[in-house]
Amino acid sequence: MKTILLIEDNKEIRENTAEILEMSDYNVVAAKDGKEGVALAVEHKPDLIICDIMMPVLDGYGVINILHNNVETRNIPFIFLSAKSERIEVRKGMELGADDYITKPFNGTELLNAVQSRLHKAELLQKDFLSGLEGLDNLVHVSGGMDVFNRLSENRSSQHFNKKQIVYSENRHPLHLYFVKKGSVKAYRTNEDGKQLTTALYSEGDFLGYMALLEKTAYKETAEALETTELAVIPKEEFERLMNSSREVMQKFIQLLANNISDNEDKLLGMAYNSLRKKVAETLIAIMKKYKKTNTGPFSIDMSRENLANIAGTAKESLIRTLSDFKDEKLIDIREGSILILNEKKLEHLVN
């Protein structure tokens, strides 16, 4: 049962609205002012918030501002209630991040349609839309950006890259958002001595090149195909138009950016404090989790030792010696250059 938080200072409207929602099998938590509403939102984490704009103690603007600055409540769908004379206030509320508004007086059908629409969109947006190109299309569709969706469909093209071919280079300014349809790509940075450090791996269903687009800067890394790869290309202008047209789309890409930053921080900590054996083991497990398609049979890594060393942040010779040790310990096997993972659990929990 979905929980809806209703914040309304008018007792009659509050009770009538709550009754309509409860008759439609929603669990309703009611608050008589904004201050009480914020407290109940933090406590109950409702699936949807319906909030009046003009209220004593704390108005609707204050409510949405506080909740959107709270990590636990910022993504809860928010619907404003407003009188017909408050259209300017409604616009201000939408600019603050409200998802919809209902004009008072309203009937039960209008209320339920708005609630069902927002809950349905919220459920769709909770799915892993960024795991595929179709997901991006669905996200645009759900967000209401149909014009952008049509333009993206018309302008999207694919480019093919051979193994070791550069997709984009460090210090170049981005012109496209890329999506991996087939194959795999690595991103790496190079120091003054020409040594490489792999910063990210991309497989089918991943977007790449979005960080520079979001930051409006040049690429901070080089992207290179690890095998024959097909990338879908979305023009920079279309990506920016999509970001500007939908708050939900922007939140999804910002979330993806935040996750990447967190992953890179973990990787830096590992490189600083993990032993060589732990670094190599974590690299093998990370590659397996990234590229393993099914759970049937041992996973095989067909990647050059140089690339593996760049990912692990160690010298190639050290990596080769460690792989030889792992083979002797029956953690892996090496067949025709490919690394076969034999004991995933022990590698994953290898003592530092």
C-alpha positions, 0 to 999 in steps of 0.5 A: 500500500502506497503512503501519501503525506497530505499537508493542508491547514484547512481541516475540511479540505484535509479530511475530505482529501484524506477520505478520497485517498483512503477510499482508493486504498492509499495510506494517508498521513495528514499534517495541519501545517508545514512544520508538522509535515516536514517532521512526518515526511522525515519519519514516514518517507512517504511515496508521495507528498501533497502540500498546500502552498499558503499555510501558517508556521511554514508554507509550501515553499519552505516545506519543499525547500527543506525536503529537497535539501534532505538526502532521504526526502529529496526524491519524493514526488511532490504535488502542490495544492493551490487556489486559482488565484495563486498561479504565480505561486504555482510557477514559483513552486514548480521552479523549486522542484514540485512535480505537479499541482492541483488547483482548488477546488478539485474533484476526486477524479482530478486528485486521483489522476494526478496521484496515480500519474506521479506514482506511476512515473516515480515507479518507472524512474526507480528502475535502472533506466541508465543500464541501456539505450532503451532505458534512456528512451524510456526515461525521456518518455516517462519524463514527458520529453517527447520532442527530445525523444523524437529528435534523439531517435532521428539523430542517433547514429552508430560508430564502429571502433576497432581494438585499441582505437581511440574514442575520445582523447584527454583535453579534447572538448566533448561533442557527443554522449556515447553509449556502448551497444556492443564491445567494451571500452576503457578510460585511462589517464597518462602521466608525464612519463607516459604511464597509464592508469585505467580509471573506468571500464565500460561494457554493453549498456553503459554511457560514457563521456557524460562527465565532461558534458555535465561539467562543461569541461574538456575530457580528463581521460582518454577512452579506447576500445578494448575490442571491436566495439559499436557505440551509439552517438548522441549529439552534445546539443541533444543531450543538453536539451534533454538535461534541461527539459527534465529534472528526473533525467538530470537527477539520474545522470547526476546520481550516476556521476556521484556513483562514479566519484564514490567508486573512484574514491574507493579505488584510490584508497585501495591503491594507497593501502592495499597489498599487491595481492589484494590489488590484483585480486580486486581487479580480477573480481571487478572485471568479472563483475563488470563483464560476466553475463551469466552465472554458468561456468567459470569466468574467463578474462581475455585482456592484455597483462598491460591493461590489467596492470594499468587497472590494478595500478601496478607494474606489469611484471608485478602483476604477472608474478602475482597471477603466477602465485594465484595459479599455484594456489588454485585461485585462477588458471591461465589457458592460452593467455586467458585468466580463468577465475576458479575461486571467486569467493576466496579472491574476493575476500583475500586478506590484505 
